[in-house]
Amino acid sequence: MSLPKPVMRGLLGKRLRFHIPLAFAFALVAGGLIKYGVTEPRKRAYAEFYKNYDGVKEFNHMREAGVFQSVRPSGE
Amino acid sequence: MFRAVLGLTSSGLRCVAKARPSYSAPVAARCYSHGKAETDEEFDARWVTYFSKPDIDAWELKKGMNTLIGYDLVPEPKVLDSALRACRRLDDLASAIRILEAVKDKAGPHKDIYPYLIQELTPTLAELGISTPEQLGIDKL
């Protein structure tokens, strides 16, 4: 029972030719998933929040809460 | 492995892409746009000749083995036979056994290569009185 001759050349090359494009593809897919799963919803959430944001109203709200040192609530 | 990846320079990549149709891609030879790439048989013959030098010295043996191990291949039995005989001429049993360890490592995940090599080299190992790492029990950690 003698063993047949296996392939002994180009083994690393074969492995890299397969795995490096795969790694590239994985990286692109992962990037795409994060972009469209995380960053785009986040950008949309911020845009929504600031679409009708009234800075002065928020300021007065905070003023009445008494958190500023430069202005006191309108009652005092 | 990273060294191999870095070795895929732009010229190397071009060469690999061009060489894809033939499965035995050029191994040690540079990819020439002119001139012929060395065949596997020429490569083996060159290395058998290298190790067959009657007055090879210890440095040349080490250098040859290190260079050979750097290639993307497991050396053919006839190349290893030549190297083992060079070890015999240099009275270097340690290097002979180390060569066997090295080719087992070169095979990596391909577990069918080393048994085949030992099968092919058994006559030589018997003739030169070289024990395999397995026989010495030094293959286990």
Backbone of each chain as ProteinMPNN parsed JSONL, in Angstrom:
{"seq_chain_A": "MSLPKPVMRGLLGKRLRFHIPLAFAFALVAGGLIKYGVTEPRKRAYAEFYKNYDGVKEFNHMREAGVFQSVRPSGE", "coords_chain_A": {"N_chain_A": [[0.855, -1.195, 0.0], [1.245, 1.713, -1.196], [1.695, 5.204, -0.889], [0.071, 7.66, -2.909], [1.509, 10.239, -4.987], [1.332, 13.377, -3.582], [0.114, 16.774, -4.22], [2.674, 19.104, -4.228], [3.557, 21.598, -4.723], [3.187, 25.138, -4.916], [1.256, 25.508, -2.943], [0.802, 27.475, -0.983], [0.394, 29.642, -2.653], [-1.947, 28.885, -3.931], [-3.676, 28.889, -1.76], [-3.642, 31.593, -1.005], [-4.596, 32.838, -3.328], [-7.198, 32.133, -3.155], [-8.06, 32.979, -0.575], [-7.372, 35.692, -0.213], [-8.83, 37.392, -2.084], [-11.292, 36.67, -1.013], [-11.1, 37.679, 1.583], [-10.944, 40.38, 0.996], [-13.458, 40.72, -0.141], [-15.081, 40.112, 2.052], [-14.317, 42.203, 3.747], [-15.277, 44.411, 2.342], [-18.013, 43.837, 2.353], [-18.513, 43.856, 5.106], [-17.896, 46.522, 5.646], [-19.883, 47.735, 4.118], [-22.181, 46.803, 5.423], [-21.919, 48.021, 7.937], [-21.96, 50.683, 7.164], [-24.567, 50.98, 6.05], [-26.106, 49.889, 8.016], [-25.527, 51.143, 10.368], [-24.207, 53.792, 10.253], [-25.694, 55.299, 8.353], [-28.448, 55.165, 9.354], [-27.87, 56.508, 11.74], [-27.07, 59.034, 10.857], [-29.427, 59.826, 9.687], [-31.069, 59.937, 11.927], [-29.929, 62.023, 13.385], [-30.338, 64.09, 11.536], [-33.114, 64.164, 11.465], [-33.609, 64.934, 14.121], [-32.535, 67.503, 14.201], [-34.0, 68.845, 12.329], [-36.322, 70.321, 12.949], [-35.363, 71.786, 15.057], [-35.373, 73.974, 17.738], [-33.281, 76.253, 18.892], [-33.413, 78.377, 20.687], [-35.683, 77.869, 22.217], [-34.909, 75.528, 23.5], [-32.813, 76.528, 24.957], [-34.109, 78.305, 26.746], [-35.64, 76.486, 28.147], [-33.601, 75.079, 29.472], [-32.613, 77.174, 30.937], [-34.688, 77.77, 32.691], [-34.537, 75.48, 34.162], [-32.391, 76.011, 35.716], [-29.675, 75.493, 35.283], [-27.691, 77.092, 34.331], [-24.94, 79.384, 34.9], [-24.537, 81.869, 33.992], [-26.931, 83.033, 33.283], [-29.847, 83.488, 35.264], [-32.821, 81.663, 36.226], [-35.935, 82.937, 34.831], [-37.65, 83.748, 36.809], [-36.175, 84.622, 39.097]], "CA_chain_A": [[0.0, 0.0, 0.0], [2.127, 2.886, -1.221], [0.922, 6.441, -0.989], [0.239, 8.379, -4.178], [2.236, 11.496, -4.822], [0.416, 14.514, -3.416], [0.568, 18.04, -4.781], [3.647, 19.645, -3.274], [4.005, 22.922, -5.149], [2.191, 26.197, -5.07], [0.16, 25.344, -1.98], [0.497, 28.772, -0.392], [-0.17, 30.482, -3.701], [-3.354, 28.48, -4.126], [-4.446, 29.34, -0.599], [-3.77, 33.048, -1.04], [-5.469, 33.212, -4.45], [-8.577, 31.955, -2.712], [-8.447, 33.67, 0.646], [-7.201, 37.148, -0.227], [-10.054, 38.014, -2.619], [-12.381, 36.441, -0.063], [-10.933, 38.632, 2.67], [-11.307, 41.664, 0.428], [-14.912, 40.751, -0.279], [-15.62, 40.189, 3.408], [-14.097, 43.543, 4.292], [-16.204, 45.321, 1.682], [-19.365, 43.556, 2.853], [-18.593, 44.351, 6.484], [-17.978, 47.974, 5.557], [-21.208, 48.082, 3.627], [-23.176, 46.553, 6.473], [-21.81, 49.055, 8.972], [-22.4, 51.952, 6.602], [-26.021, 51.071, 5.877], [-26.803, 49.453, 9.22], [-25.205, 51.976, 11.535], [-23.932, 55.212, 10.063], [-26.793, 55.993, 7.674], [-29.532, 55.438, 10.318], [-27.432, 57.518, 12.711], [-27.127, 60.342, 10.201], [-30.838, 60.181, 9.526], [-31.602, 60.285, 13.25], [-29.475, 63.376, 13.693], [-31.001, 65.043, 10.634], [-34.489, 64.291, 11.97], [-33.611, 65.682, 15.38], [-32.215, 68.922, 14.011], [-34.816, 69.446, 11.266], [-37.178, 71.361, 13.539], [-34.772, 72.089, 16.353], [-35.421, 75.387, 18.086], [-32.236, 76.442, 19.884], [-33.809, 79.34, 21.73], [-36.627, 77.188, 23.107], [-34.149, 74.605, 24.352], [-32.047, 77.353, 25.888], [-34.997, 78.785, 27.804], [-35.968, 75.304, 28.956], [-32.455, 74.829, 30.354], [-32.493, 78.321, 31.844], [-35.664, 77.595, 33.764], [-34.083, 74.372, 35.021], [-31.403, 76.552, 36.639], [-28.349, 74.879, 35.114], [-26.661, 78.05, 33.893], [-24.432, 80.354, 35.879], [-24.499, 83.211, 33.408], [-28.29, 83.592, 33.403], [-30.661, 82.806, 36.25], [-34.198, 81.474, 35.715], [-36.593, 84.264, 34.662], [-38.366, 84.126, 38.036], [-35.341, 85.2, 40.18]], "C_chain_A": [[0.884, 1.235, 0.0], [1.294, 4.126, -1.526], [1.126, 7.084, -2.347], [0.94, 9.71, -3.933], [1.247, 12.647, -4.677], [0.926, 15.741, -4.16], [1.489, 18.674, -3.759], [4.081, 21.054, -3.625], [2.846, 23.9, -5.123], [1.053, 26.146, -4.07], [-0.223, 26.676, -1.36], [-0.134, 29.693, -1.421], [-1.641, 30.172, -3.91], [-4.213, 29.023, -2.977], [-4.688, 30.847, -0.646], [-4.696, 33.496, -2.154], [-6.928, 33.057, -4.069], [-8.933, 32.907, -1.583], [-8.32, 35.184, 0.571], [-8.384, 37.84, -0.905], [-11.241, 37.836, -1.675], [-12.326, 37.45, 1.071], [-11.342, 40.031, 2.223], [-12.821, 41.799, 0.368], [-15.573, 40.88, 1.089], [-15.505, 41.594, 3.97], [-15.074, 44.532, 3.668], [-17.623, 45.117, 2.198], [-19.534, 44.086, 4.263], [-18.704, 45.87, 6.491], [-19.348, 48.424, 5.113], [-22.272, 47.909, 4.686], [-23.151, 47.648, 7.529], [-22.31, 50.383, 8.431], [-23.92, 52.034, 6.583], [-26.805, 50.605, 7.079], [-26.626, 50.389, 10.387], [-25.117, 53.451, 11.169], [-25.086, 55.935, 9.373], [-27.989, 56.213, 8.597], [-29.147, 56.524, 11.315], [-27.512, 58.912, 12.1], [-28.555, 60.794, 10.043], [-31.432, 60.619, 10.86], [-31.195, 61.704, 13.633], [-30.195, 64.405, 12.836], [-32.43, 65.285, 11.097], [-34.547, 65.173, 13.202], [-33.444, 67.171, 15.134], [-33.077, 69.601, 12.961], [-35.663, 70.585, 11.835], [-36.673, 71.759, 14.913], [-34.816, 73.6, 16.604], [-34.435, 75.624, 19.22], [-32.662, 77.334, 21.033], [-34.753, 78.684, 22.723], [-35.893, 76.279, 24.074], [-33.353, 75.385, 25.38], [-32.917, 77.806, 27.043], [-35.408, 77.669, 28.74], [-34.865, 75.034, 29.97], [-32.319, 75.941, 31.371], [-33.432, 78.171, 33.032], [-35.266, 76.469, 34.703], [-32.984, 74.799, 35.956], [-30.008, 75.998, 36.466], [-27.287, 75.88, 34.695], [-26.206, 78.9, 35.043], [-24.541, 81.774, 35.331], [-25.874, 83.854, 33.409], [-29.067, 82.811, 34.433], [-32.04, 82.601, 35.644], [-34.955, 82.788, 35.776], [-37.319, 84.694, 35.941], [-37.5, 84.926, 39.012], [-34.889, 86.633, 39.904]], "O_chain_A": [[1.237, 1.751, 1.06], [0.338, 4.096, -2.302], [2.233, 7.06, -2.885], [0.957, 10.228, -2.817], [0.414, 12.865, -5.557], [2.045, 15.74, -4.673], [1.152, 18.777, -2.58], [4.885, 21.65, -2.909], [1.685, 23.528, -5.287], [-0.017, 26.694, -4.332], [-1.406, 26.989, -1.219], [-1.072, 30.431, -1.119], [-2.47, 31.071, -4.049], [-5.311, 29.539, -3.186], [-5.79, 31.319, -0.365], [-5.492, 34.417, -1.972], [-7.793, 33.76, -4.591], [-9.973, 33.565, -1.619], [-9.083, 35.896, 1.225], [-8.907, 38.804, -0.347], [-12.087, 38.721, -1.548], [-13.346, 38.007, 1.478], [-11.995, 40.77, 2.961], [-13.396, 42.816, 0.758], [-16.509, 41.659, 1.264], [-16.437, 42.118, 4.581], [-15.633, 45.384, 4.358], [-18.348, 46.079, 2.451], [-20.556, 44.688, 4.592], [-19.498, 46.441, 7.239], [-19.912, 49.373, 5.657], [-23.157, 48.75, 4.838], [-24.191, 48.142, 7.965], [-22.996, 51.127, 9.132], [-24.501, 53.019, 7.037], [-28.004, 50.864, 7.188], [-27.459, 50.436, 11.291], [-25.861, 54.272, 11.706], [-25.43, 57.054, 9.753], [-28.517, 57.324, 8.644], [-29.973, 57.355, 11.693], [-27.967, 59.856, 12.746], [-28.879, 61.967, 10.229], [-32.214, 61.569, 10.912], [-32.004, 62.483, 14.137], [-30.612, 65.455, 13.326], [-32.91, 66.418, 11.129], [-35.411, 66.042, 13.323], [-34.108, 67.998, 15.759], [-32.921, 70.797, 12.715], [-35.711, 71.677, 11.268], [-37.458, 72.036, 15.82], [-34.353, 74.393, 15.784], [-34.694, 75.255, 20.365], [-32.326, 77.091, 22.191], [-34.647, 78.909, 23.929], [-36.179, 76.239, 25.27], [-33.228, 74.967, 26.531], [-32.511, 77.704, 28.201], [-35.515, 77.857, 29.952], [-35.125, 74.795, 31.149], [-31.958, 75.702, 32.523], [-33.067, 78.396, 34.185], [-35.604, 76.486, 35.887], [-32.65, 74.072, 36.892], [-29.221, 76.024, 37.412], [-26.1, 75.555, 34.702], [-26.928, 79.125, 36.015], [-24.625, 82.745, 36.083], [-25.99, 85.074, 33.523], [-28.963, 81.585, 34.48], [-32.404, 83.266, 34.675], [-34.689, 83.641, 36.622], [-37.575, 85.883, 36.132], [-38.011, 85.816, 39.691], [-34.191, 87.229, 40.724]]}, "seq_chain_B": "MFRAVLGLTSSGLRCVAKARPSYSAPVAARCYSHGKAETDEEFDARWVTYFSKPDIDAWELKKGMNTLIGYDLVPEPKVLDSALRACRRLDDLASAIRILEAVKDKAGPHKDIYPYLIQELTPTLAELGISTPEQLGIDKL", "coords_chain_B": {"N_chain_B": [[3.869, 33.853, 6.317], [2.885, 36.399, 5.92], [5.036, 37.482, 4.769], [4.93, 36.247, 2.365], [2.648, 37.368, 1.342], [3.395, 40.05, 1.172], [5.279, 39.626, -0.683], [3.845, 39.502, -2.951], [4.205, 41.567, -4.984], [3.525, 44.307, -7.266], [4.515, 43.51, -9.753], [4.722, 40.837, -9.24], [2.069, 40.164, -8.828], [0.986, 40.661, -11.299], [2.345, 38.724, -12.654], [1.407, 36.395, -11.43], [-1.257, 36.545, -12.109], [-1.081, 36.321, -14.838], [-0.023, 33.797, -15.012], [-1.981, 32.104, -14.257], [-3.512, 30.288, -15.931], [-1.772, 28.0, -16.384], [-1.359, 25.447, -14.078], [0.881, 24.825, -12.518], [2.324, 27.258, -11.299], [4.966, 29.668, -11.822], [7.611, 29.223, -9.581], [10.167, 29.581, -7.968], [11.431, 30.995, -9.865], [11.854, 34.185, -11.326], [9.308, 36.232, -12.785], [9.534, 36.552, -16.032], [9.136, 38.86, -18.712], [10.239, 38.305, -21.029], [12.112, 35.47, -22.181], [12.299, 32.099, -20.873], [10.303, 30.591, -18.313], [11.499, 28.692, -15.546], [11.234, 25.179, -15.586], [9.563, 22.739, -13.468], [11.082, 20.424, -13.336], [13.609, 21.294, -14.097], [14.121, 23.027, -12.012], [14.164, 21.228, -9.811], [16.331, 19.648, -10.605], [18.386, 21.479, -10.545], [18.604, 21.995, -7.82], [19.195, 19.454, -6.81], [21.705, 19.151, -7.919], [23.008, 21.218, -6.608], [23.129, 20.347, -3.92], [24.572, 18.084, -4.325], [27.206, 18.643, -4.528], [30.483, 17.586, -4.061], [32.298, 18.603, -2.188], [30.777, 20.219, -0.564], [30.157, 22.795, 1.818], [29.436, 23.491, 5.315], [28.137, 25.919, 5.593], [27.102, 26.353, 3.033], [25.309, 24.27, 2.888], [23.447, 24.957, 4.919], [22.623, 27.442, 3.937], [21.559, 26.701, 1.491], [19.445, 25.031, 2.307], [17.883, 26.829, 3.807], [17.18, 28.681, 1.836], [15.741, 27.016, 0.128], [13.622, 26.298, 1.764], [12.339, 28.656, 1.856], [10.802, 28.818, -0.411], [7.639, 28.492, -2.154], [6.865, 25.675, -1.904], [6.98, 22.144, -1.205], [9.956, 20.431, -0.853], [11.023, 18.133, -3.389], [11.302, 14.515, -3.122], [13.75, 13.688, -4.28], [15.372, 15.908, -4.133], [15.549, 16.249, -1.389], [16.801, 13.889, -0.747], [19.307, 14.301, -1.867], [20.101, 16.439, -0.255], [20.164, 15.221, 2.259], [22.209, 13.409, 1.887], [24.282, 15.19, 1.598], [24.362, 16.161, 4.197], [25.298, 13.834, 5.392], [27.869, 13.71, 4.321], [28.939, 15.824, 5.626], [28.959, 14.973, 8.184], [26.696, 15.588, 9.733], [24.293, 14.926, 11.567], [22.332, 16.169, 13.033], [21.384, 18.265, 11.408], [20.316, 16.748, 9.4], [18.097, 15.494, 10.582], [16.724, 17.74, 11.265], [16.063, 18.739, 8.772], [14.077, 16.953, 8.053], [12.12, 17.624, 9.946], [11.644, 20.195, 9.1], [10.514, 19.94, 6.528], [8.195, 18.677, 7.155], [6.912, 20.682, 8.519], [6.699, 22.549, 6.477], [4.739, 21.45, 4.897], [2.461, 22.141, 6.158], [-1.024, 22.42, 6.616], [-1.48, 20.254, 5.025], [-1.711, 17.123, 5.398], [-0.992, 14.848, 4.041], [1.397, 14.954, 2.803], [3.888, 14.696, 4.186], [3.946, 11.938, 5.158], [4.115, 10.705, 2.644], [6.603, 11.643, 1.761], [8.308, 10.511, 3.663], [7.882, 7.862, 3.061], [9.017, 7.748, 0.491], [11.625, 8.373, 1.127], [12.526, 6.412, 2.81], [14.378, 4.267, 2.067], [16.77, 5.752, 1.747], [17.018, 6.927, 4.293], [17.407, 4.644, 5.809], [19.792, 3.709, 4.712], [21.589, 5.767, 5.337], [21.377, 5.854, 8.007], [19.635, 7.556, 9.415], [17.434, 8.7, 11.82], [13.92, 9.266, 12.05], [12.123, 12.193, 13.234], [9.824, 11.268, 14.503], [10.502, 8.656, 15.235], [12.372, 9.216, 17.149], [10.871, 10.4, 19.011], [10.676, 13.129, 19.205], [8.842, 14.573, 17.932], [6.61, 15.264, 19.227], [5.292, 17.815, 21.35]], "CA_chain_B": [[2.728, 34.031, 5.403], [2.809, 37.802, 5.558], [6.12, 37.743, 3.842], [4.464, 35.801, 1.047], [1.682, 38.351, 0.853], [4.155, 41.222, 0.752], [6.013, 39.245, -1.884], [2.976, 39.685, -4.119], [4.325, 42.956, -5.46], [2.723, 44.537, -8.473], [5.004, 42.646, -10.825], [4.383, 39.473, -8.873], [0.639, 39.963, -9.034], [0.806, 40.572, -12.75], [2.879, 37.432, -13.073], [0.51, 35.34, -10.96], [-2.487, 36.615, -12.894], [-0.8, 35.784, -16.169], [0.36, 32.392, -14.938], [-3.077, 31.302, -13.725], [-3.946, 29.141, -16.768], [-0.975, 26.818, -16.055], [-1.533, 25.292, -12.642], [2.171, 24.919, -11.838], [2.774, 28.637, -11.486], [6.393, 29.812, -11.554], [7.801, 29.159, -8.129], [11.315, 30.348, -7.526], [11.89, 31.842, -10.957], [11.21, 35.48, -11.499], [8.43, 36.2, -13.935], [10.113, 37.367, -17.088], [8.278, 39.102, -19.862], [10.937, 37.585, -22.081], [12.805, 34.334, -21.593], [11.406, 31.029, -20.43], [10.266, 30.288, -16.89], [12.135, 27.407, -15.289], [10.263, 24.116, -15.329], [9.724, 22.078, -12.169], [12.173, 19.442, -13.42], [14.868, 22.047, -14.093], [14.294, 23.517, -10.647], [14.608, 20.114, -8.972], [17.679, 19.221, -11.01], [19.332, 22.494, -10.072], [18.821, 21.831, -6.387], [19.912, 18.193, -6.588], [23.103, 19.428, -8.241], [23.574, 22.07, -5.557], [23.465, 19.569, -2.731], [25.455, 16.969, -4.671], [28.613, 19.07, -4.613], [31.197, 16.661, -3.158], [32.968, 19.302, -1.089], [29.877, 21.233, -0.036], [30.492, 23.082, 3.213], [28.283, 23.587, 6.218], [27.415, 27.156, 5.291], [26.329, 26.177, 1.8], [24.186, 23.382, 3.219], [22.45, 25.743, 5.645], [22.083, 28.466, 3.043], [20.713, 26.022, 0.516], [18.193, 24.587, 2.934], [17.056, 27.987, 4.155], [16.606, 29.218, 0.596], [14.756, 26.054, -0.366], [12.449, 26.356, 2.628], [11.64, 29.907, 1.598], [9.962, 28.744, -1.605], [6.267, 28.012, -1.974], [6.759, 24.271, -2.305], [7.663, 21.176, -0.357], [10.97, 19.884, -1.766], [10.824, 16.782, -3.908], [12.15, 13.526, -2.433], [15.132, 13.574, -4.778], [16.135, 17.04, -3.609], [15.812, 15.965, 0.019], [17.793, 12.816, -0.709], [20.594, 14.941, -2.108], [20.454, 17.242, 0.918], [20.511, 14.326, 3.365], [23.55, 12.875, 1.62], [25.227, 16.261, 1.919], [24.513, 16.127, 5.656], [26.162, 12.689, 5.713], [29.261, 14.061, 3.995], [29.397, 16.791, 6.619], [28.776, 14.358, 9.508], [25.756, 16.466, 10.435], [23.025, 14.212, 11.79], [21.317, 17.111, 13.547], [20.757, 18.956, 10.278], [19.516, 15.788, 8.633], [16.8, 15.329, 11.246], [16.057, 19.044, 11.18], [15.476, 18.832, 7.439], [12.806, 16.223, 8.079], [11.157, 18.442, 10.686], [11.315, 21.388, 8.321], [9.592, 19.655, 5.431], [6.878, 18.393, 7.738], [6.305, 21.977, 8.8], [6.374, 23.205, 5.203], [3.503, 20.916, 4.344], [1.367, 22.87, 6.783], [-2.22, 21.64, 6.909], [-1.637, 19.13, 4.098], [-1.099, 16.045, 6.182], [-0.635, 13.683, 3.24], [2.685, 15.15, 2.12], [5.006, 14.16, 4.97], [4.031, 10.467, 5.062], [4.594, 10.336, 1.311], [8.041, 11.904, 1.702], [9.007, 9.49, 4.453], [7.82, 6.625, 2.281], [9.986, 7.806, -0.594], [12.984, 8.53, 1.631], [12.9, 5.338, 3.747], [15.652, 3.601, 1.732], [17.883, 6.654, 2.029], [17.162, 7.058, 5.745], [17.996, 3.397, 6.318], [21.185, 3.62, 4.267], [22.429, 6.751, 6.009], [21.229, 5.72, 9.46], [18.992, 8.757, 9.957], [16.137, 8.436, 12.447], [12.952, 10.342, 11.865], [11.726, 12.798, 14.507], [8.829, 10.419, 15.151], [11.193, 7.531, 15.875], [13.092, 9.735, 18.311], [9.907, 10.944, 19.963], [10.812, 14.582, 19.363], [7.839, 15.284, 17.133], [5.569, 15.753, 20.137], [5.795, 18.92, 22.176]], "C_chain_B": [[2.648, 35.479, 4.977], [3.9, 38.152, 4.577], [5.685, 37.342, 2.441], [3.491, 36.808, 0.469], [2.413, 39.579, 0.36], [4.918, 40.915, -0.517], [5.174, 39.401, -3.138], [3.024, 41.149, -4.534], [3.534, 43.093, -6.749], [3.202, 43.639, -9.608], [4.656, 41.196, -10.528], [2.921, 39.175, -9.158], [0.342, 39.813, -10.516], [1.222, 39.187, -13.222], [1.928, 36.32, -12.678], [-0.747, 35.323, -11.81], [-2.261, 36.013, -14.266], [-0.605, 34.285, -16.109], [-0.813, 31.504, -14.549], [-3.474, 30.126, -14.62], [-3.111, 27.888, -16.473], [-0.983, 26.647, -14.551], [-0.208, 25.404, -11.91], [2.741, 26.3, -12.117], [4.266, 28.728, -11.207], [6.637, 29.951, -10.062], [8.952, 30.039, -7.716], [11.715, 31.327, -8.614], [11.153, 33.169, -10.927], [10.328, 35.387, -12.723], [9.0, 37.127, -14.984], [9.053, 37.674, -18.119], [8.921, 38.454, -21.072], [11.596, 36.386, -21.423], [11.826, 33.322, -21.039], [11.412, 30.927, -18.908], [10.856, 28.889, -16.698], [11.068, 26.353, -15.038], [10.544, 23.493, -13.964], [10.912, 21.126, -12.201], [13.517, 20.154, -13.384], [15.166, 22.548, -12.684], [14.825, 22.407, -9.751], [16.035, 19.722, -9.298], [18.726, 20.19, -10.496], [19.634, 22.288, -8.597], [19.498, 20.519, -6.051], [21.401, 18.409, -6.843], [23.764, 20.234, -7.129], [24.015, 21.238, -4.364], [24.423, 18.423, -3.039], [26.913, 17.37, -4.73], [29.413, 18.26, -3.613], [31.805, 17.372, -1.948], [32.099, 20.446, -0.564], [30.257, 21.538, 1.407], [29.226, 23.385, 4.02], [27.456, 24.825, 5.926], [26.534, 26.971, 4.074], [25.126, 25.273, 2.042], [23.078, 24.182, 3.9], [21.794, 26.752, 4.727], [21.132, 27.838, 2.035], [19.388, 25.617, 1.131], [17.3, 25.76, 3.267], [16.413, 28.599, 2.927], [15.484, 28.315, 0.101], [13.471, 26.128, 0.448], [11.665, 27.64, 2.386], [10.697, 29.845, 0.418], [8.577, 28.223, -1.266], [6.156, 26.593, -2.522], [7.343, 23.409, -1.201], [8.672, 20.487, -1.262], [10.663, 18.444, -2.16], [11.702, 15.788, -3.156], [13.577, 13.501, -2.957], [15.985, 14.746, -4.305], [16.509, 16.775, -2.15], [16.861, 14.877, 0.158], [19.184, 13.401, -0.886], [21.048, 15.739, -0.884], [20.881, 16.351, 2.083], [21.894, 13.722, 3.147], [24.615, 13.932, 1.878], [25.451, 16.328, 3.429], [25.44, 14.995, 6.062], [27.618, 13.041, 5.453], [29.832, 15.016, 5.032], [29.305, 16.25, 8.037], [27.793, 15.159, 10.349], [24.41, 15.775, 10.573], [21.929, 15.17, 12.235], [20.609, 17.812, 12.404], [19.882, 18.009, 9.486], [18.134, 15.633, 9.256], [16.021, 16.625, 11.178], [15.4, 19.243, 9.827], [14.134, 18.11, 7.411], [11.74, 17.014, 8.831], [10.69, 19.608, 9.837], [10.317, 21.071, 7.217], [8.228, 19.275, 5.971], [6.149, 19.698, 8.03], [5.883, 22.683, 7.523], [5.051, 22.719, 4.645], [2.28, 21.566, 4.969], [0.178, 21.976, 7.049], [-2.367, 20.4, 6.022], [-0.945, 17.902, 4.67], [-0.692, 14.844, 5.343], [0.766, 13.784, 2.664], [3.81, 14.47, 2.882], [5.06, 12.637, 4.943], [4.536, 10.006, 3.699], [6.108, 10.526, 1.229], [8.818, 10.848, 2.48], [9.013, 8.165, 3.706], [8.884, 6.618, 1.21], [11.416, 7.819, -0.077], [13.439, 7.365, 2.497], [14.186, 4.621, 3.345], [16.863, 4.475, 2.073], [18.119, 6.78, 3.531], [17.805, 5.809, 6.333], [19.479, 3.334, 5.968], [22.085, 4.541, 5.07], [22.3, 6.679, 7.527], [20.62, 6.945, 10.101], [17.651, 8.342, 10.56], [15.195, 9.589, 12.141], [12.624, 10.951, 13.23], [10.706, 11.939, 15.262], [9.49, 9.26, 15.886], [11.913, 7.981, 17.145], [12.151, 10.3, 19.359], [9.998, 12.441, 20.133], [9.805, 15.335, 18.497], [6.708, 15.794, 17.995], [6.148, 16.873, 20.981], [5.81, 18.518, 23.641]], "O_chain_B": [[2.375, 35.773, 3.813], [3.731, 38.985, 3.686], [6.021, 38.002, 1.457], [3.495, 37.075, -0.732], [2.118, 40.102, -0.715], [5.18, 41.801, -1.33], [5.701, 39.43, -4.25], [2.031, 41.872, -4.45], [2.954, 42.131, -7.253], [2.391, 43.072, -10.34], [4.338, 40.422, -11.431], [2.567, 38.105, -9.652], [-0.442, 38.959, -10.931], [0.567, 38.565, -14.058], [1.66, 35.412, -13.465], [-1.249, 34.264, -12.189], [-3.11, 35.298, -14.798], [-0.974, 33.57, -17.041], [-0.673, 30.282, -14.509], [-3.753, 29.047, -14.097], [-3.681, 26.807, -16.325], [-0.656, 27.579, -13.817], [-0.138, 25.987, -10.828], [3.532, 26.49, -13.04], [4.788, 27.934, -10.425], [5.95, 30.704, -9.372], [8.747, 31.125, -7.174], [12.28, 32.381, -8.321], [9.984, 33.248, -10.551], [10.565, 34.56, -13.603], [8.952, 38.349, -14.839], [8.172, 36.855, -18.377], [8.237, 38.093, -22.03], [11.628, 36.309, -20.195], [10.668, 33.641, -20.768], [12.447, 31.16, -18.283], [10.731, 28.021, -17.563], [10.091, 26.621, -14.338], [11.611, 23.688, -13.382], [11.66, 21.022, -11.229], [14.454, 19.694, -12.732], [16.306, 22.503, -12.221], [15.799, 22.595, -9.023], [16.85, 19.492, -8.405], [19.808, 19.79, -10.068], [20.785, 22.393, -8.173], [20.292, 20.457, -5.111], [22.25, 17.923, -6.096], [24.908, 19.983, -6.751], [25.126, 21.396, -3.857], [25.021, 17.852, -2.127], [27.776, 16.522, -4.958], [29.071, 18.238, -2.431], [31.831, 16.835, -0.841], [32.604, 21.498, -0.172], [30.642, 20.632, 2.146], [28.125, 23.512, 3.485], [26.228, 24.794, 5.999], [25.371, 27.373, 4.068], [24.055, 25.483, 1.472], [21.914, 24.097, 3.51], [20.573, 26.908, 4.725], [20.052, 28.362, 1.76], [18.329, 25.835, 0.542], [16.091, 25.705, 3.04], [15.247, 28.992, 2.958], [14.417, 28.786, -0.293], [12.371, 26.035, -0.098], [10.47, 27.708, 2.675], [9.863, 30.737, 0.254], [8.369, 27.595, -0.228], [5.437, 26.347, -3.49], [8.108, 23.888, -0.364], [8.303, 20.004, -2.332], [10.124, 17.658, -1.38], [12.737, 16.17, -2.608], [14.517, 13.315, -2.185], [17.189, 14.593, -4.1], [17.635, 17.039, -1.728], [17.705, 14.922, 1.053], [20.117, 13.053, -0.163], [22.224, 15.72, -0.52], [21.827, 16.668, 2.804], [22.659, 13.542, 4.094], [25.718, 13.615, 2.323], [26.575, 16.524, 3.891], [26.268, 15.153, 6.959], [28.497, 12.718, 6.252], [31.035, 15.028, 5.291], [29.548, 16.984, 8.995], [28.026, 15.386, 11.536], [23.496, 16.016, 9.785], [20.762, 15.017, 11.874], [19.385, 17.944, 12.413], [18.839, 18.4, 8.962], [17.123, 15.638, 8.553], [14.797, 16.614, 11.049], [14.324, 19.833, 9.727], [13.172, 18.596, 6.818], [10.588, 17.068, 8.402], [9.514, 19.971, 9.841], [9.38, 21.836, 6.987], [7.212, 19.522, 5.321], [4.941, 19.814, 7.822], [4.84, 23.336, 7.481], [4.325, 23.474, 3.999], [1.194, 21.549, 4.39], [0.323, 20.901, 7.632], [-3.268, 19.588, 6.234], [0.245, 17.677, 4.452], [-0.101, 13.903, 5.874], [1.276, 12.817, 2.099], [4.606, 13.743, 2.288], [6.136, 12.081, 4.723], [5.29, 9.037, 3.604], [6.815, 9.672, 0.693], [9.848, 10.355, 2.022], [10.006, 7.438, 3.711], [9.58, 5.62, 1.025], [12.325, 7.337, -0.752], [14.605, 7.313, 2.89], [15.028, 4.381, 4.21], [17.854, 3.991, 2.619], [19.259, 6.746, 3.994], [18.638, 5.892, 7.235], [20.314, 2.963, 6.793], [23.197, 4.168, 5.445], [23.027, 7.362, 8.249], [21.02, 7.344, 11.194], [16.832, 7.71, 9.893], [15.618, 10.736, 11.994], [12.821, 10.309, 14.262], [10.715, 11.883, 16.492], [9.105, 8.916, 17.003], [12.044, 7.213, 18.098], [12.573, 10.641, 20.464], [9.46, 12.986, 21.096], [9.886, 16.553, 18.339], [5.931, 16.648, 17.569], [7.34, 16.885, 21.29], [6.201, 19.313, 24.496]]}, "name": "protein", "num_of_chains": 2, "seq": "MSLPKPVMRGLLGKRLRFHIPLAFAFALVAGGLIKYGVTEPRKRAYAEFYKNYDGVKEFNHMREAGVFQSVRPSGEMFRAVLGLTSSGLRCVAKARPSYSAPVAARCYSHGKAETDEEFDARWVTYFSKPDIDAWELKKGMNTLIGYDLVPEPKVLDSALRACRRLDDLASAIRILEAVKDKAGPHKDIYPYLIQELTPTLAELGISTPEQLGIDKL"}
